[in-house]
């Protein structure tokens, strides 16, 4: 299913790339899902296994959230596992992605606004108040005043 390239959609390229990468895997998984769905008892066992694994990954991720490491990433992976079988998990993951994209857009706008208010737009490299300075370190700037060296 090709996705349109909407410039307002931050993940349009990701969807396209994931579609290309995941085609062989998707075909293989679709074949196995057809086999599993033909047998109701096997389909139930499969859903139970996916649910247990997905919930376990989410719980592990939530435990890791306050610790250093990728806690939220693991939670999202658990939701993706659940989303492979449950529509509500797919919708919730999509909603979370949109909230995350909105947060990052807000964060970038806030950062740019603060930089504009402070007058520090990030282009004042050499500290002269002019943008686009050629030197970033006073050791390589021949016009910089001498710094006191280490005492011998």
Legacy VTK file of the C-alpha trace (Angstrom):
# vtk DataFile Version 3.0
C-alpha trace
ASCII
DATASET POLYDATA
POINTS 152 float
0.000 0.000 0.000
1.922 3.089 -1.149
1.779 6.168 1.032
1.507 9.649 -0.390
4.419 11.978 0.209
2.745 14.597 2.365
5.279 17.225 3.477
3.334 17.680 6.709
3.669 13.989 7.519
7.088 13.603 9.168
7.211 9.855 8.721
6.175 9.566 5.059
9.685 8.604 3.980
9.926 6.130 6.856
6.748 4.386 5.716
8.037 4.152 2.156
11.444 2.810 3.245
9.891 0.337 5.682
7.570 -0.878 2.924
10.502 -1.617 0.634
12.541 -3.317 3.356
9.629 -5.264 4.795
8.146 -6.700 1.600
9.923 -10.077 1.709
9.336 -10.392 5.442
5.715 -9.314 5.016
5.096 -11.944 2.344
6.631 -14.622 4.537
4.585 -13.516 7.562
1.385 -13.324 5.502
1.898 -16.902 4.368
2.376 -18.095 7.964
-0.626 -16.080 9.191
-2.817 -17.722 6.520
-1.698 -21.146 7.723
-2.311 -20.205 11.363
-5.740 -18.673 10.702
-6.959 -21.867 9.002
-6.734 -23.653 12.334
-8.821 -21.891 15.036
-7.004 -23.501 17.953
-3.618 -22.510 16.504
-4.875 -18.973 15.910
-5.916 -18.733 19.575
-2.555 -20.061 20.740
-0.767 -17.599 18.452
-2.776 -14.635 19.784
-2.094 -15.686 23.380
1.643 -15.972 22.670
1.743 -12.569 20.931
-0.201 -11.018 23.814
2.060 -12.498 26.490
5.237 -11.460 24.666
3.911 -7.961 23.910
2.741 -7.334 27.477
6.005 -8.706 28.899
8.059 -6.392 26.671
5.882 -3.418 27.689
6.274 -4.252 31.397
10.050 -4.595 31.020
10.122 -1.265 29.183
8.084 0.449 31.908
10.432 -0.937 34.554
13.384 0.457 32.575
11.848 3.932 32.070
13.314 5.470 35.266
16.633 3.711 34.710
19.258 4.803 32.199
18.583 3.118 28.911
15.958 2.776 26.214
12.873 2.252 28.402
10.359 4.096 26.217
11.786 2.509 23.087
11.158 -0.924 24.584
7.591 0.094 25.494
7.006 1.151 21.861
8.449 -2.156 20.648
6.012 -3.993 22.930
3.121 -1.953 21.529
4.301 -2.784 18.018
4.297 -6.486 18.909
0.734 -6.160 20.199
-0.149 -4.120 17.109
0.724 -7.061 14.916
-2.489 -8.731 16.141
-4.666 -6.070 17.755
-6.140 -3.080 15.967
-6.399 -1.006 19.162
-2.628 -1.315 19.694
-1.949 -0.211 16.088
-4.205 2.827 16.529
-2.638 3.684 19.903
0.880 3.395 18.473
-0.098 5.656 15.571
-1.581 8.182 17.991
1.605 8.101 20.096
3.749 8.681 16.999
1.675 11.720 16.079
1.940 13.078 19.632
5.693 12.566 19.520
5.930 14.364 16.173
3.842 17.252 17.559
6.084 17.419 20.649
9.271 17.589 18.566
7.776 20.296 16.336
6.834 22.273 19.465
10.287 21.703 20.954
12.081 22.910 17.807
9.833 25.986 17.574
10.413 26.756 21.258
14.153 26.351 20.851
14.202 28.611 17.789
12.042 31.194 19.566
14.351 31.211 22.600
17.401 31.511 20.364
15.781 34.490 18.604
14.886 36.158 21.924
18.365 35.703 23.362
20.040 36.892 20.190
21.996 33.678 20.101
20.887 32.169 16.849
23.866 29.860 16.809
25.620 31.686 13.971
27.854 33.835 16.187
30.787 31.443 16.102
33.680 33.732 16.977
32.012 35.859 19.659
32.251 39.121 17.715
28.492 39.555 17.359
28.729 38.943 13.620
27.502 35.797 12.023
29.707 33.423 10.105
33.055 33.831 11.850
35.918 31.893 10.314
37.485 30.709 13.579
36.010 28.623 16.333
39.001 28.402 18.631
41.080 31.337 19.788
44.272 29.239 19.388
43.825 29.278 15.630
42.582 32.890 15.433
45.568 35.189 14.822
43.598 38.229 16.037
42.595 36.706 19.377
44.323 38.019 22.499
46.946 35.755 24.035
45.741 33.471 26.766
47.975 32.914 29.734
49.786 29.624 29.435
50.491 27.061 32.126
52.849 28.207 34.821
56.245 26.483 34.665
LINES 1 153
152 0 1 2 3 4 5 6 7 8 9 10 11 12 13 14 15 16 17 18 19 20 21 22 23 24 25 26 27 28 29 30 31 32 33 34 35 36 37 38 39 40 41 42 43 44 45 46 47 48 49 50 51 52 53 54 55 56 57 58 59 60 61 62 63 64 65 66 67 68 69 70 71 72 73 74 75 76 77 78 79 80 81 82 83 84 85 86 87 88 89 90 91 92 93 94 95 96 97 98 99 100 101 102 103 104 105 106 107 108 109 110 111 112 113 114 115 116 117 118 119 120 121 122 123 124 125 126 127 128 129 130 131 132 133 134 135 136 137 138 139 140 141 142 143 144 145 146 147 148 149 150 151
